[in-house]
Amino acid sequence: MLSNRLAVYRAEKEWTQQELANRVNVSRQTIVNIEKNKYTPSVVLAYKIAHAFNVEITNVFIYKEEE
């Protein structure tokens, strides 16, 4: 399972979901669904998001094997 810390990083930057969406060129709804773990981003989008926050991808996205 892939979880994420998007909301945490957005709060630190004081960005809205729309601001992040604009920075990575996706819709706000895409950001909403990623934050709610309803959508798994492509590897490219995951890297774009991490790059927007200026952190490593593994700081934003956490993979845990399902038991």
PDB file of N, H, CA, C and O in Angstrom:
ATOM      1  N   MET A   1       0.841  -1.180   0.000  1.00  0.00           N
ATOM      2  CA  MET A   1       0.000   0.000   0.000  1.00  0.00           C
ATOM      3  C   MET A   1       0.883   1.238   0.000  1.00  0.00           C
ATOM      4  O   MET A   1       1.906   1.289   0.682  1.00  0.00           O
ATOM      5  N   LEU A   2       0.479   2.216  -0.760  1.00  0.00           N
ATOM      6  H   LEU A   2      -0.353   2.175  -1.314  1.00  0.00           H
ATOM      7  CA  LEU A   2       1.218   3.469  -0.845  1.00  0.00           C
ATOM      8  C   LEU A   2       0.458   4.539  -0.073  1.00  0.00           C
ATOM      9  O   LEU A   2      -0.697   4.830  -0.381  1.00  0.00           O
ATOM     10  N   SER A   3       1.098   5.115   0.918  1.00  0.00           N
ATOM     11  H   SER A   3       2.037   4.878   1.168  1.00  0.00           H
ATOM     12  CA  SER A   3       0.513   6.246   1.634  1.00  0.00           C
ATOM     13  C   SER A   3       1.368   7.468   1.340  1.00  0.00           C
ATOM     14  O   SER A   3       2.408   7.365   0.690  1.00  0.00           O
ATOM     15  N   ASN A   4       0.929   8.616   1.817  1.00  0.00           N
ATOM     16  H   ASN A   4       0.084   8.699   2.346  1.00  0.00           H
ATOM     17  CA  ASN A   4       1.682   9.822   1.487  1.00  0.00           C
ATOM     18  C   ASN A   4       1.572  10.862   2.590  1.00  0.00           C
ATOM     19  O   ASN A   4       0.740  10.774   3.493  1.00  0.00           O
ATOM     20  N   ARG A   5       2.440  11.842   2.474  1.00  0.00           N
ATOM     21  H   ARG A   5       3.115  11.914   1.740  1.00  0.00           H
ATOM     22  CA  ARG A   5       2.487  12.950   3.429  1.00  0.00           C
ATOM     23  C   ARG A   5       2.222  14.276   2.705  1.00  0.00           C
ATOM     24  O   ARG A   5       2.748  15.315   3.103  1.00  0.00           O
ATOM     25  N   LEU A   6       1.420  14.244   1.659  1.00  0.00           N
ATOM     26  H   LEU A   6       0.992  13.400   1.335  1.00  0.00           H
ATOM     27  CA  LEU A   6       1.143  15.449   0.886  1.00  0.00           C
ATOM     28  C   LEU A   6       0.575  16.567   1.745  1.00  0.00           C
ATOM     29  O   LEU A   6       1.033  17.707   1.662  1.00  0.00           O
ATOM     30  N   ALA A   7      -0.411  16.256   2.562  1.00  0.00           N
ATOM     31  H   ALA A   7      -0.784  15.331   2.630  1.00  0.00           H
ATOM     32  CA  ALA A   7      -1.047  17.291   3.380  1.00  0.00           C
ATOM     33  C   ALA A   7      -0.045  17.934   4.342  1.00  0.00           C
ATOM     34  O   ALA A   7      -0.096  19.138   4.592  1.00  0.00           O
ATOM     35  N   VAL A   8       0.855  17.125   4.871  1.00  0.00           N
ATOM     36  H   VAL A   8       0.897  16.146   4.668  1.00  0.00           H
ATOM     37  CA  VAL A   8       1.873  17.642   5.792  1.00  0.00           C
ATOM     38  C   VAL A   8       2.791  18.617   5.067  1.00  0.00           C
ATOM     39  O   VAL A   8       3.034  19.724   5.548  1.00  0.00           O
ATOM     40  N   TYR A   9       3.296  18.207   3.917  1.00  0.00           N
ATOM     41  H   TYR A   9       3.099  17.308   3.526  1.00  0.00           H
ATOM     42  CA  TYR A   9       4.195  19.075   3.157  1.00  0.00           C
ATOM     43  C   TYR A   9       3.477  20.324   2.645  1.00  0.00           C
ATOM     44  O   TYR A   9       4.061  21.407   2.620  1.00  0.00           O
ATOM     45  N   ARG A  10       2.218  20.181   2.239  1.00  0.00           N
ATOM     46  H   ARG A  10       1.742  19.302   2.259  1.00  0.00           H
ATOM     47  CA  ARG A  10       1.453  21.356   1.804  1.00  0.00           C
ATOM     48  C   ARG A  10       1.292  22.345   2.944  1.00  0.00           C
ATOM     49  O   ARG A  10       1.430  23.553   2.751  1.00  0.00           O
ATOM     50  N   ALA A  11       0.998  21.829   4.139  1.00  0.00           N
ATOM     51  H   ALA A  11       0.886  20.848   4.295  1.00  0.00           H
ATOM     52  CA  ALA A  11       0.827  22.699   5.313  1.00  0.00           C
ATOM     53  C   ALA A  11       2.124  23.437   5.626  1.00  0.00           C
ATOM     54  O   ALA A  11       2.106  24.624   5.951  1.00  0.00           O
ATOM     55  N   GLU A  12       3.240  22.738   5.527  1.00  0.00           N
ATOM     56  H   GLU A  12       3.256  21.773   5.263  1.00  0.00           H
ATOM     57  CA  GLU A  12       4.536  23.368   5.795  1.00  0.00           C
ATOM     58  C   GLU A  12       4.804  24.512   4.812  1.00  0.00           C
ATOM     59  O   GLU A  12       5.366  25.539   5.192  1.00  0.00           O
ATOM     60  N   LYS A  13       4.407  24.335   3.565  1.00  0.00           N
ATOM     61  H   LYS A  13       3.951  23.500   3.257  1.00  0.00           H
ATOM     62  CA  LYS A  13       4.614  25.364   2.534  1.00  0.00           C
ATOM     63  C   LYS A  13       3.474  26.386   2.505  1.00  0.00           C
ATOM     64  O   LYS A  13       3.563  27.416   1.837  1.00  0.00           O
ATOM     65  N   GLU A  14       2.391  26.078   3.251  1.00  0.00           N
ATOM     66  H   GLU A  14       2.318  25.241   3.794  1.00  0.00           H
ATOM     67  CA  GLU A  14       1.177  26.900   3.251  1.00  0.00           C
ATOM     68  C   GLU A  14       0.573  26.996   1.844  1.00  0.00           C
ATOM     69  O   GLU A  14       0.123  28.059   1.416  1.00  0.00           O
ATOM     70  N   TRP A  15       0.577  25.850   1.134  1.00  0.00           N
ATOM     71  H   TRP A  15       0.943  24.987   1.482  1.00  0.00           H
ATOM     72  CA  TRP A  15       0.000  25.763  -0.200  1.00  0.00           C
ATOM     73  C   TRP A  15      -1.383  25.134  -0.115  1.00  0.00           C
ATOM     74  O   TRP A  15      -1.620  24.234   0.692  1.00  0.00           O
ATOM     75  N   THR A  16      -2.280  25.611  -0.944  1.00  0.00           N
ATOM     76  H   THR A  16      -2.087  26.342  -1.599  1.00  0.00           H
ATOM     77  CA  THR A  16      -3.574  24.947  -1.091  1.00  0.00           C
ATOM     78  C   THR A  16      -3.401  23.752  -2.020  1.00  0.00           C
ATOM     79  O   THR A  16      -2.365  23.590  -2.664  1.00  0.00           O
ATOM     80  N   GLN A  17      -4.424  22.929  -2.077  1.00  0.00           N
ATOM     81  H   GLN A  17      -5.266  23.060  -1.554  1.00  0.00           H
ATOM     82  CA  GLN A  17      -4.389  21.809  -3.016  1.00  0.00           C
ATOM     83  C   GLN A  17      -4.278  22.335  -4.444  1.00  0.00           C
ATOM     84  O   GLN A  17      -3.587  21.746  -5.275  1.00  0.00           O
ATOM     85  N   GLN A  18      -4.956  23.440  -4.724  1.00  0.00           N
ATOM     86  H   GLN A  18      -5.517  23.918  -4.048  1.00  0.00           H
ATOM     87  CA  GLN A  18      -4.904  24.025  -6.067  1.00  0.00           C
ATOM     88  C   GLN A  18      -3.506  24.524  -6.402  1.00  0.00           C
ATOM     89  O   GLN A  18      -3.041  24.353  -7.529  1.00  0.00           O
ATOM     90  N   GLU A  19      -2.830  25.138  -5.435  1.00  0.00           N
ATOM     91  H   GLU A  19      -3.208  25.276  -4.519  1.00  0.00           H
ATOM     92  CA  GLU A  19      -1.473  25.619  -5.687  1.00  0.00           C
ATOM     93  C   GLU A  19      -0.529  24.467  -6.025  1.00  0.00           C
ATOM     94  O   GLU A  19       0.277  24.571  -6.950  1.00  0.00           O
ATOM     95  N   LEU A  20      -0.628  23.376  -5.281  1.00  0.00           N
ATOM     96  H   LEU A  20      -1.283  23.291  -4.530  1.00  0.00           H
ATOM     97  CA  LEU A  20       0.203  22.212  -5.587  1.00  0.00           C
ATOM     98  C   LEU A  20      -0.154  21.653  -6.950  1.00  0.00           C
ATOM     99  O   LEU A  20       0.727  21.318  -7.742  1.00  0.00           O
ATOM    100  N   ALA A  21      -1.442  21.552  -7.223  1.00  0.00           N
ATOM    101  H   ALA A  21      -2.158  21.824  -6.580  1.00  0.00           H
ATOM    102  CA  ALA A  21      -1.893  21.043  -8.526  1.00  0.00           C
ATOM    103  C   ALA A  21      -1.315  21.876  -9.664  1.00  0.00           C
ATOM    104  O   ALA A  21      -0.862  21.325 -10.667  1.00  0.00           O
ATOM    105  N   ASN A  22      -1.327  23.182  -9.518  1.00  0.00           N
ATOM    106  H   ASN A  22      -1.695  23.630  -8.703  1.00  0.00           H
ATOM    107  CA  ASN A  22      -0.779  24.063 -10.554  1.00  0.00           C
ATOM    108  C   ASN A  22       0.716  23.835 -10.731  1.00  0.00           C
ATOM    109  O   ASN A  22       1.217  23.859 -11.855  1.00  0.00           O
ATOM    110  N   ARG A  23       1.426  23.616  -9.641  1.00  0.00           N
ATOM    111  H   ARG A  23       1.019  23.596  -8.727  1.00  0.00           H
ATOM    112  CA  ARG A  23       2.875  23.420  -9.712  1.00  0.00           C
ATOM    113  C   ARG A  23       3.263  22.128 -10.430  1.00  0.00           C
ATOM    114  O   ARG A  23       4.313  22.059 -11.067  1.00  0.00           O
ATOM    115  N   VAL A  24       2.409  21.103 -10.324  1.00  0.00           N
ATOM    116  H   VAL A  24       1.555  21.159  -9.806  1.00  0.00           H
ATOM    117  CA  VAL A  24       2.732  19.813 -10.951  1.00  0.00           C
ATOM    118  C   VAL A  24       1.853  19.522 -12.170  1.00  0.00           C
ATOM    119  O   VAL A  24       1.900  18.435 -12.746  1.00  0.00           O
ATOM    120  N   ASN A  25       1.049  20.523 -12.548  1.00  0.00           N
ATOM    121  H   ASN A  25       1.011  21.407 -12.081  1.00  0.00           H
ATOM    122  CA  ASN A  25       0.257  20.459 -13.780  1.00  0.00           C
ATOM    123  C   ASN A  25      -0.777  19.336 -13.793  1.00  0.00           C
ATOM    124  O   ASN A  25      -0.883  18.587 -14.764  1.00  0.00           O
ATOM    125  N   VAL A  26      -1.537  19.230 -12.706  1.00  0.00           N
ATOM    126  H   VAL A  26      -1.451  19.839 -11.918  1.00  0.00           H
ATOM    127  CA  VAL A  26      -2.668  18.298 -12.633  1.00  0.00           C
ATOM    128  C   VAL A  26      -3.865  19.051 -12.063  1.00  0.00           C
ATOM    129  O   VAL A  26      -3.740  20.211 -11.671  1.00  0.00           O
ATOM    130  N   SER A  27      -5.009  18.404 -12.015  1.00  0.00           N
ATOM    131  H   SER A  27      -5.111  17.461 -12.333  1.00  0.00           H
ATOM    132  CA  SER A  27      -6.199  19.040 -11.437  1.00  0.00           C
ATOM    133  C   SER A  27      -6.147  18.983  -9.912  1.00  0.00           C
ATOM    134  O   SER A  27      -5.448  18.156  -9.327  1.00  0.00           O
ATOM    135  N   ARG A  28      -6.894  19.872  -9.292  1.00  0.00           N
ATOM    136  H   ARG A  28      -7.462  20.544  -9.767  1.00  0.00           H
ATOM    137  CA  ARG A  28      -6.989  19.855  -7.827  1.00  0.00           C
ATOM    138  C   ARG A  28      -7.581  18.530  -7.364  1.00  0.00           C
ATOM    139  O   ARG A  28      -7.191  18.000  -6.323  1.00  0.00           O
ATOM    140  N   GLN A  29      -8.514  18.001  -8.131  1.00  0.00           N
ATOM    141  H   GLN A  29      -8.831  18.431  -8.976  1.00  0.00           H
ATOM    142  CA  GLN A  29      -9.143  16.730  -7.769  1.00  0.00           C
ATOM    143  C   GLN A  29      -8.129  15.599  -7.721  1.00  0.00           C
ATOM    144  O   GLN A  29      -8.254  14.694  -6.896  1.00  0.00           O
ATOM    145  N   THR A  30      -7.129  15.634  -8.589  1.00  0.00           N
ATOM    146  H   THR A  30      -7.027  16.369  -9.260  1.00  0.00           H
ATOM    147  CA  THR A  30      -6.068  14.622  -8.557  1.00  0.00           C
ATOM    148  C   THR A  30      -5.324  14.695  -7.223  1.00  0.00           C
ATOM    149  O   THR A  30      -5.050  13.665  -6.607  1.00  0.00           O
ATOM    150  N   ILE A  31      -5.003  15.892  -6.786  1.00  0.00           N
ATOM    151  H   ILE A  31      -5.226  16.728  -7.287  1.00  0.00           H
ATOM    152  CA  ILE A  31      -4.313  16.063  -5.500  1.00  0.00           C
ATOM    153  C   ILE A  31      -5.198  15.574  -4.361  1.00  0.00           C
ATOM    154  O   ILE A  31      -4.720  14.896  -3.452  1.00  0.00           O
ATOM    155  N   VAL A  32      -6.476  15.912  -4.403  1.00  0.00           N
ATOM    156  H   VAL A  32      -6.864  16.464  -5.141  1.00  0.00           H
ATOM    157  CA  VAL A  32      -7.421  15.449  -3.379  1.00  0.00           C
ATOM    158  C   VAL A  32      -7.407  13.925  -3.302  1.00  0.00           C
ATOM    159  O   VAL A  32      -7.312  13.356  -2.214  1.00  0.00           O
ATOM    160  N   ASN A  33      -7.501  13.269  -4.450  1.00  0.00           N
ATOM    161  H   ASN A  33      -7.579  13.731  -5.333  1.00  0.00           H
ATOM    162  CA  ASN A  33      -7.560  11.804  -4.469  1.00  0.00           C
ATOM    163  C   ASN A  33      -6.250  11.158  -4.038  1.00  0.00           C
ATOM    164  O   ASN A  33      -6.267  10.102  -3.407  1.00  0.00           O
ATOM    165  N   ILE A  34      -5.125  11.767  -4.364  1.00  0.00           N
ATOM    166  H   ILE A  34      -5.112  12.626  -4.877  1.00  0.00           H
ATOM    167  CA  ILE A  34      -3.844  11.239  -3.891  1.00  0.00           C
ATOM    168  C   ILE A  34      -3.774  11.357  -2.376  1.00  0.00           C
ATOM    169  O   ILE A  34      -3.386  10.408  -1.693  1.00  0.00           O
ATOM    170  N   GLU A  35      -4.149  12.524  -1.846  1.00  0.00           N
ATOM    171  H   GLU A  35      -4.463  13.294  -2.401  1.00  0.00           H
ATOM    172  CA  GLU A  35      -4.102  12.721  -0.390  1.00  0.00           C
ATOM    173  C   GLU A  35      -4.992  11.730   0.353  1.00  0.00           C
ATOM    174  O   GLU A  35      -4.650  11.284   1.449  1.00  0.00           O
ATOM    175  N   LYS A  36      -6.123  11.387  -0.235  1.00  0.00           N
ATOM    176  H   LYS A  36      -6.402  11.749  -1.124  1.00  0.00           H
ATOM    177  CA  LYS A  36      -7.062  10.449   0.393  1.00  0.00           C
ATOM    178  C   LYS A  36      -6.720   8.993   0.105  1.00  0.00           C
ATOM    179  O   LYS A  36      -7.468   8.089   0.478  1.00  0.00           O
ATOM    180  N   ASN A  37      -5.590   8.768  -0.561  1.00  0.00           N
ATOM    181  H   ASN A  37      -4.983   9.503  -0.864  1.00  0.00           H
ATOM    182  CA  ASN A  37      -5.161   7.421  -0.960  1.00  0.00           C
ATOM    183  C   ASN A  37      -6.193   6.716  -1.838  1.00  0.00           C
ATOM    184  O   ASN A  37      -6.316   5.492  -1.803  1.00  0.00           O
ATOM    185  N   LYS A  38      -6.930   7.496  -2.622  1.00  0.00           N
ATOM    186  H   LYS A  38      -6.830   8.491  -2.651  1.00  0.00           H
ATOM    187  CA  LYS A  38      -7.885   6.927  -3.569  1.00  0.00           C
ATOM    188  C   LYS A  38      -7.286   6.809  -4.962  1.00  0.00           C
ATOM    189  O   LYS A  38      -7.874   6.193  -5.851  1.00  0.00           O
ATOM    190  N   TYR A  39      -6.110   7.405  -5.147  1.00  0.00           N
ATOM    191  H   TYR A  39      -5.633   7.906  -4.425  1.00  0.00           H
ATOM    192  CA  TYR A  39      -5.441   7.398  -6.444  1.00  0.00           C
ATOM    193  C   TYR A  39      -3.946   7.266  -6.220  1.00  0.00           C
ATOM    194  O   TYR A  39      -3.364   7.999  -5.420  1.00  0.00           O
ATOM    195  N   THR A  40      -3.327   6.336  -6.922  1.00  0.00           N
ATOM    196  H   THR A  40      -3.800   5.741  -7.572  1.00  0.00           H
ATOM    197  CA  THR A  40      -1.884   6.169  -6.857  1.00  0.00           C
ATOM    198  C   THR A  40      -1.274   6.897  -8.048  1.00  0.00           C
ATOM    199  O   THR A  40      -1.567   6.560  -9.196  1.00  0.00           O
ATOM    200  N   PRO A  41      -0.431   7.889  -7.785  1.00  0.00           N
ATOM    201  CA  PRO A  41       0.135   8.648  -8.905  1.00  0.00           C
ATOM    202  C   PRO A  41       1.147   7.826  -9.692  1.00  0.00           C
ATOM    203  O   PRO A  41       1.719   6.859  -9.187  1.00  0.00           O
ATOM    204  N   SER A  42       1.350   8.230 -10.927  1.00  0.00           N
ATOM    205  H   SER A  42       0.886   9.015 -11.336  1.00  0.00           H
ATOM    206  CA  SER A  42       2.408   7.612 -11.722  1.00  0.00           C
ATOM    207  C   SER A  42       3.747   7.950 -11.071  1.00  0.00           C
ATOM    208  O   SER A  42       3.837   8.860 -10.247  1.00  0.00           O
ATOM    209  N   VAL A  43       4.765   7.221 -11.446  1.00  0.00           N
ATOM    210  H   VAL A  43       4.692   6.481 -12.115  1.00  0.00           H
ATOM    211  CA  VAL A  43       6.105   7.493 -10.912  1.00  0.00           C
ATOM    212  C   VAL A  43       6.526   8.904 -11.292  1.00  0.00           C
ATOM    213  O   VAL A  43       7.115   9.615 -10.477  1.00  0.00           O
ATOM    214  N   VAL A  44       6.235   9.311 -12.506  1.00  0.00           N
ATOM    215  H   VAL A  44       5.757   8.733 -13.167  1.00  0.00           H
ATOM    216  CA  VAL A  44       6.615  10.659 -12.956  1.00  0.00           C
ATOM    217  C   VAL A  44       5.920  11.721 -12.111  1.00  0.00           C
ATOM    218  O   VAL A  44       6.556  12.678 -11.670  1.00  0.00           O
ATOM    219  N   LEU A  45       4.622  11.558 -11.885  1.00  0.00           N
ATOM    220  H   LEU A  45       4.105  10.780 -12.243  1.00  0.00           H
ATOM    221  CA  LEU A  45       3.895  12.533 -11.071  1.00  0.00           C
ATOM    222  C   LEU A  45       4.404  12.532  -9.635  1.00  0.00           C
ATOM    223  O   LEU A  45       4.536  13.594  -9.028  1.00  0.00           O
ATOM    224  N   ALA A  46       4.686  11.373  -9.090  1.00  0.00           N
ATOM    225  H   ALA A  46       4.578  10.510  -9.583  1.00  0.00           H
ATOM    226  CA  ALA A  46       5.224  11.295  -7.730  1.00  0.00           C
ATOM    227  C   ALA A  46       6.543  12.061  -7.625  1.00  0.00           C
ATOM    228  O   ALA A  46       6.781  12.769  -6.647  1.00  0.00           O
ATOM    229  N   TYR A  47       7.393  11.915  -8.636  1.00  0.00           N
ATOM    230  H   TYR A  47       7.200  11.340  -9.430  1.00  0.00           H
ATOM    231  CA  TYR A  47       8.659  12.658  -8.648  1.00  0.00           C
ATOM    232  C   TYR A  47       8.422  14.153  -8.786  1.00  0.00           C
ATOM    233  O   TYR A  47       9.110  14.947  -8.145  1.00  0.00           O
ATOM    234  N   LYS A  48       7.456  14.551  -9.615  1.00  0.00           N
ATOM    235  H   LYS A  48       6.898  13.906 -10.136  1.00  0.00           H
ATOM    236  CA  LYS A  48       7.147  15.977  -9.767  1.00  0.00           C
ATOM    237  C   LYS A  48       6.679  16.575  -8.444  1.00  0.00           C
ATOM    238  O   LYS A  48       7.055  17.691  -8.088  1.00  0.00           O
ATOM    239  N   ILE A  49       5.859  15.824  -7.724  1.00  0.00           N
ATOM    240  H   ILE A  49       5.553  14.917  -8.013  1.00  0.00           H
ATOM    241  CA  ILE A  49       5.365  16.299  -6.433  1.00  0.00           C
ATOM    242  C   ILE A  49       6.519  16.440  -5.451  1.00  0.00           C
ATOM    243  O   ILE A  49       6.637  17.463  -4.777  1.00  0.00           O
ATOM    244  N   ALA A  50       7.365  15.431  -5.366  1.00  0.00           N
ATOM    245  H   ALA A  50       7.269  14.600  -5.914  1.00  0.00           H
ATOM    246  CA  ALA A  50       8.520  15.500  -4.468  1.00  0.00           C
ATOM    247  C   ALA A  50       9.431  16.664  -4.850  1.00  0.00           C
ATOM    248  O   ALA A  50       9.931  17.379  -3.982  1.00  0.00           O
ATOM    249  N   HIS A  51       9.641  16.847  -6.137  1.00  0.00           N
ATOM    250  H   HIS A  51       9.235  16.266  -6.842  1.00  0.00           H
ATOM    251  CA  HIS A  51      10.483  17.950  -6.615  1.00  0.00           C
ATOM    252  C   HIS A  51       9.880  19.302  -6.231  1.00  0.00           C
ATOM    253  O   HIS A  51      10.607  20.222  -5.857  1.00  0.00           O
ATOM    254  N   ALA A  52       8.552  19.422  -6.323  1.00  0.00           N
ATOM    255  H   ALA A  52       7.962  18.674  -6.627  1.00  0.00           H
ATOM    256  CA  ALA A  52       7.885  20.669  -5.942  1.00  0.00           C
ATOM    257  C   ALA A  52       8.157  21.015  -4.479  1.00  0.00           C
ATOM    258  O   ALA A  52       8.301  22.186  -4.128  1.00  0.00           O
ATOM    259  N   PHE A  53       8.226  19.995  -3.635  1.00  0.00           N
ATOM    260  H   PHE A  53       8.110  19.044  -3.921  1.00  0.00           H
ATOM    261  CA  PHE A  53       8.516  20.206  -2.216  1.00  0.00           C
ATOM    262  C   PHE A  53      10.014  20.240  -1.925  1.00  0.00           C
ATOM    263  O   PHE A  53      10.433  20.519  -0.801  1.00  0.00           O
ATOM    264  N   ASN A  54      10.824  19.951  -2.962  1.00  0.00           N
ATOM    265  H   ASN A  54      10.484  19.725  -3.875  1.00  0.00           H
ATOM    266  CA  ASN A  54      12.282  19.941  -2.830  1.00  0.00           C
ATOM    267  C   ASN A  54      12.755  18.893  -1.815  1.00  0.00           C
ATOM    268  O   ASN A  54      13.644  19.145  -1.001  1.00  0.00           O
ATOM    269  N   VAL A  55      12.129  17.708  -1.890  1.00  0.00           N
ATOM    270  H   VAL A  55      11.407  17.503  -2.551  1.00  0.00           H
ATOM    271  CA  VAL A  55      12.500  16.590  -1.017  1.00  0.00           C
ATOM    272  C   VAL A  55      12.591  15.315  -1.847  1.00  0.00           C
ATOM    273  O   VAL A  55      12.182  15.289  -3.007  1.00  0.00           O
ATOM    274  N   GLU A  56      13.124  14.270  -1.251  1.00  0.00           N
ATOM    275  H   GLU A  56      13.457  14.291  -0.308  1.00  0.00           H
ATOM    276  CA  GLU A  56      13.188  12.970  -1.918  1.00  0.00           C
ATOM    277  C   GLU A  56      11.793  12.361  -1.997  1.00  0.00           C
ATOM    278  O   GLU A  56      10.947  12.607  -1.137  1.00  0.00           O
ATOM    279  N   ILE A  57      11.567  11.579  -3.020  1.00  0.00           N
ATOM    280  H   ILE A  57      12.254  11.379  -3.719  1.00  0.00           H
ATOM    281  CA  ILE A  57      10.259  10.960  -3.227  1.00  0.00           C
ATOM    282  C   ILE A  57       9.841  10.098  -2.022  1.00  0.00           C
ATOM    283  O   ILE A  57       8.660  10.030  -1.681  1.00  0.00           O
ATOM    284  N   THR A  58      10.814   9.449  -1.390  1.00  0.00           N
ATOM    285  H   THR A  58      11.773   9.504  -1.668  1.00  0.00           H
ATOM    286  CA  THR A  58      10.503   8.587  -0.246  1.00  0.00           C
ATOM    287  C   THR A  58      10.111   9.385   0.997  1.00  0.00           C
ATOM    288  O   THR A  58       9.613   8.808   1.964  1.00  0.00           O
ATOM    289  N   ASN A  59      10.328  10.692   0.987  1.00  0.00           N
ATOM    290  H   ASN A  59      10.733  11.160   0.202  1.00  0.00           H
ATOM    291  CA  ASN A  59       9.855  11.525   2.098  1.00  0.00           C
ATOM    292  C   ASN A  59       8.368  11.820   1.968  1.00  0.00           C
ATOM    293  O   ASN A  59       7.678  12.043   2.963  1.00  0.00           O
ATOM    294  N   VAL A  60       7.890  11.819   0.746  1.00  0.00           N
ATOM    295  H   VAL A  60       8.450  11.638  -0.062  1.00  0.00           H
ATOM    296  CA  VAL A  60       6.477  12.133   0.481  1.00  0.00           C
ATOM    297  C   VAL A  60       5.624  10.874   0.408  1.00  0.00           C
ATOM    298  O   VAL A  60       4.522  10.828   0.954  1.00  0.00           O
ATOM    299  N   PHE A  61       6.141   9.852  -0.270  1.00  0.00           N
ATOM    300  H   PHE A  61       7.037   9.889  -0.713  1.00  0.00           H
ATOM    301  CA  PHE A  61       5.382   8.627  -0.489  1.00  0.00           C
ATOM    302  C   PHE A  61       6.012   7.470   0.263  1.00  0.00           C
ATOM    303  O   PHE A  61       7.221   7.248   0.190  1.00  0.00           O
ATOM    304  N   ILE A  62       5.181   6.738   0.986  1.00  0.00           N
ATOM    305  H   ILE A  62       4.199   6.918   1.046  1.00  0.00           H
ATOM    306  CA  ILE A  62       5.654   5.630   1.824  1.00  0.00           C
ATOM    307  C   ILE A  62       4.984   4.343   1.354  1.00  0.00           C
ATOM    308  O   ILE A  62       3.756   4.257   1.308  1.00  0.00           O
ATOM    309  N   TYR A  63       5.789   3.350   1.008  1.00  0.00           N
ATOM    310  H   TYR A  63       6.786   3.420   1.046  1.00  0.00           H
ATOM    311  CA  TYR A  63       5.259   2.068   0.576  1.00  0.00           C
ATOM    312  C   TYR A  63       5.320   1.075   1.719  1.00  0.00           C
ATOM    313  O   TYR A  63       6.367   0.890   2.339  1.00  0.00           O
ATOM    314  N   LYS A  64       4.195   0.438   1.994  1.00  0.00           N
ATOM    315  H   LYS A  64       3.344   0.588   1.491  1.00  0.00           H
ATOM    316  CA  LYS A  64       4.144  -0.625   2.999  1.00  0.00           C
ATOM    317  C   LYS A  64       3.474  -1.825   2.368  1.00  0.00           C
ATOM    318  O   LYS A  64       2.418  -1.703   1.747  1.00  0.00           O
ATOM    319  N   GLU A  65       4.088  -2.981   2.527  1.00  0.00           N
ATOM    320  H   GLU A  65       4.945  -3.079   3.032  1.00  0.00           H
ATOM    321  CA  GLU A  65       3.481  -4.194   1.995  1.00  0.00           C
ATOM    322  C   GLU A  65       2.256  -4.537   2.814  1.00  0.00           C
ATOM    323  O   GLU A  65       2.254  -4.429   4.040  1.00  0.00           O
ATOM    324  N   GLU A  66       1.217  -4.952   2.116  1.00  0.00           N
ATOM    325  H   GLU A  66       1.218  -5.040   1.120  1.00  0.00           H
ATOM    326  CA  GLU A  66      -0.019  -5.357   2.802  1.00  0.00           C
ATOM    327  C   GLU A  66       0.180  -6.724   3.416  1.00  0.00           C
ATOM    328  O   GLU A  66       0.785  -7.612   2.815  1.00  0.00           O
ATOM    329  N   GLU A  67      -0.332  -6.880   4.608  1.00  0.00           N
ATOM    330  H   GLU A  67      -0.824  -6.159   5.096  1.00  0.00           H
ATOM    331  CA  GLU A  67      -0.164  -8.159   5.317  1.00  0.00           C
ATOM    332  C   GLU A  67      -1.386  -9.032   5.193  1.00  0.00           C
ATOM    333  O   GLU A  67      -1.410 -10.140   5.730  1.00  0.00           O
TER     334      GLU A  67
END
